[in-house]
Amino acid sequence: MPRPPAPPPLAAAVNAWFEHAARPLPWRAADISPWAVLVSEFMLQQTQVSRVLPRWEAWIERWPTPAALAAAPPSEAVRAWDRLGYPRRALWLHEAATEIVERHGGEVPSSLEALLALKGIGPYTARAVAAFAFGERHPVVDTNTRRVIARAVDGRAAAGAPSTSRDLAAMSALLPLDARAARRFNAGAMELGATVCSARAPRCAECPIASLCAWRAAGHPVDGRPRRRTQARYEGSDRQVRGIVLAELRAAHRPVPVEALAGRWPDRAQLDRALASLVADGLAVAGDEGYALPEA
């Protein structure tokens, strides 16, 4: 059997480092199911690994297959999501599970086209599932990968504005031809950006590609670093009110009267605004007796 072609130097260095430096995350296990990988990708969107781990483990134990989740009401998915953030993802994951059962016999599809057709799955998630669950050779680019490429290849402190075509082309140029090596490099580049080549405190002395890094060779220039956007204050915001209401609805297994919700937040106009937005997002249902999580 012929040997697979050697990966480019940068990919080879990242892959060699990743082999011993990778965090032992459960969704990286060799025997993990495609469904478990898909669930992890839903949960990891804009959410720290430390917060995802306990929710992912509980979710997979309770709903180990798409069919198991699809058989449960959406309200249970929202309850199990708990405080993971961006709770619409729970509804999208439930709907995606239903679509997998109805369209694919309960098995997560491997093609990008079929994955993209599922609820809540965009280009990044489709490529990540195809690559990490099925070993397909696709470039997978997240925020950490973009930063590694910006520094190592382009010599810039930070990546510019996201561009799907530009980012995928940059990663494709580095991606090994061998599918297994490509899968490892996709994961390794993310890991490198998350744990070593971080945004605020990169540990260049420990970096496996320090000798190949254009940014280091240029003396770590800071020009071109984009200004960080300051997130709107949470205390007193509509987001806080939505969180309070959702916590009440998750704890109750019957409709919660609006008067009871009003006791949790003094500004009635803001409460009404939060309730309307939750209903519009499909996270709450209004009835004669009050508000509840969606049951169907």
N, C-alpha and C positions, 0 to 999 in steps of 0.2 A: 504494500500500500504506500503510495507516495506521501511524503510529508506535506503538511499544510504550509503555504507560503509564510515566510517570516513577516511578522507585523512591523510597521514603521517603528523607528527608534523610540519615539515618545510613547506610543501604545505599548511597546514591549516593556519599557521601564515601569509604566503604570501597572500593567498586568502582573509583573513580577512582584511589585510592592503589594498589590491588592491580595495576592495569594496568601500572605501572612498577616496583613494589616486589616482585612475586612472585618467589620463588626459582625458578630454571629446573630444576625437578625433572622427571625424564624421564617420569614417569607423568602429567604435566600436558600433554604434547605433544598437539597437535591431532589427529595421526594415530595416536595410541596405541590399542591394541585394548582392548575391554572386559575381556578376560582379564588383560591387563597391569595394568589398574586394580584388578581384583579381587585379584590377587596382592599389589599394593602395600598394599591395605587390610588383608589378612591380616597382612602383615609389620609394618605400622606400629602395630598394637595394642600400646600400652604400651611402645613401642620408639622410640628416637631416630632421626630421619631419617638422620643420619650413619652409623649402624650398618646401616640398611636398604639404603642405596644400593648398595654392592657386592654384597650378597646378591641384591637384586632384579635387578640387571643380569645377574649370572651365571645366575640362575634363568630369566629370560626368554630368554636366549641358548640355554640348554639345552632348555627346554620352552616354546616360543613359543605353544603352544596347549594347551587342556585335554586333547586326545587324546594329545599327546606325553607329558604327565605321567602320565595314566592308564595308558599302556602301560608305564611304569616301575614297578618294585616299590616299595612304601612305604619300604623301607630306604634307597633312593637319595634319596628326599625328605628323610628325616631327616638323612642325611649332608650333603646340599646346604644344609640349614638351618643347619648348623654351630653356632656359638655365639650365634645370634640371640636366643635366649631363648624360653621357653614352647614347647618343641619339639612339644607336642601339636598346635600349629597346623600343623606340617608334615604330620602325618597327616590332619588335618581338610581341609587344602587338597588333598591327594591324593584323599581320598574325594569332596570336592566336584567335582574334575575328572572323576572316574569317573561321578558322577551327571549332570554336564553332558553327557557323551558319551552316556550311556544314555537320558536323559530329553529332551535338547534338541538332539540331533544334533551335539554338539560346540560349540555356540554358547552363550555366557553369556546367560541370559535377562534381560530388562529389567524385568519386573514385580516389585513388592515381594513378592507372594505366592510366586512361583517362586523368587526369590532366598532368601527366608526358609526355604524347604523344603530348601535345600542344607546340607550338613554344615558346621558351624563359622560359619555366617552368622547373626548376630543383627540386631536392629532397626537399630542404627547402620550396620553394614556394608552391609546391604541398601539403606538409603537413600543411602549414599555411592556405591555402585556405580551405582544407578539415576540419581543426579544427575550424577556425574562421568563415567561411561562413556556414558550415553545421553541426558544433557541433560534428564532429567525434573525437573519442579518439585516437589521435596520438601525440607523443612527437614532439615538435617544438623547435628547438635550433638555436638561433642566437648568435652573439658575446656577447651580454649582458648576455644572459642565461649562456653561457659557463663560463663567469667570476664569476657569482653568485655561480655556482656549484663548481668551482675551489676553491673559498674562503670558502664557507659555509661547503662544504662536504670534500674537499681534504686538506684544510688548506694552500693553496698556494695563493700568491698574484695575480697571473695571470694564465690564462689557457695556456696550451702548444699548440703545433701545432694542428689545427683542424683535427679531425678524425670522419668521419660520424658514423661509427659503435660504437666507444667508446662514442662519445657525445650522441648519441641516447640511448645507454644503460644506461648512467648516468642519463639522464632525465627520462627514462622509470622507473627507480628504485624509483623516487620521485613522479611520476605522479599518482594522485588519480584514483581509479577505476571508480568512477562516471564520466560520460562523461562531464557533466556541470562543475563539479569541476576541471576536467582535462583541459577543455578549459580555465577556469579562471586562473589556475596555469600557463599554457603556456604564457598567456598574462601578468600575474602578475610578473613572473620571468624576462621577458623582461623589463617590466616597472621598476622593482626594480634595475636592472643593469643600465638602462638608466638614472634614476633620483636620486638614492641614492648610490648604490654600483658601482659608476663610476670608470673608470680606474685610473684617476689621483688624484681625491679628494673624496674618499668615505666618506660618512657622517655616520659613524658607530653609533654615538649617536642617530641617528634618525631611524636606521634600525630595521624593525619589526622582524628580525631573529637574532639579535645580540646575544641573549642568546644561540642560537643554532649554531653559526658560529665557525667552527674549526679554521679559520684564526685568528679571534679575540681572541679565547681562547689561541692560541699559541703565542700571543703577536705581531701579525701582521708582521711575518717574510717577508723579502724582497727577500731572495734567490729564484732563479728560475724565476724571472721576465724576460720575453724575451726582448731583445733589440729592441726598436722601430725602424722600418725602416723609413728612411727619404725619403719623396717623392721627385722625381726629380723636379727641378725648373720649374715653369710654364712659366715665362717670357722668350720669345725667343724659346720656345720648339715647337715641331711639334703639340703638343696638342693645344697650343695657335693658331697656324696657322689654324688648323682644325676648331677651334671655330670661328675664324674670317670668314672663308669661309662659314661655315654653317649659320652664322648670315646674310651674304649677300644673300645666297640662300633662306633663310626663308623670307627675306624682299621682294624678287623679285618674281613675278608671271610669269616670262618668263626667258629663259636661260640667264645666266650672262657670257659675253665674258671673256676669260681668261685674256685679257688685262686689263679689269676693275678690276679683282681680283688681278692682278699684282700691281695695284696702291695701294692696301691695304697692301702689304707685299713686301719688297725690295729684299729678297733672293729668286730668281726664282727657284733655285734647291729645296729649302725647300718647296716652294709653290707647285711645281709639285709633290713632294713626298706626301704632305698633300692631294692634289687632288686625287692622285692615291689610297691612303688609303681609302678615303671617297667613291670612286667608288667601291673599293673592298669590303667595308662594306655594300654596297647597299644604302648608304645615299646620294649619288649623281649620276647623270647620265650625261655622256659626249655626246655631240651632235655637229653638224656642227656649231651651233650658240653659243655654250658655255656649261656651266654646269647648271644643274637644280636639284631640288629635284625629287625623283622618283614619278611617277604618277600611276604606276601599279605594 
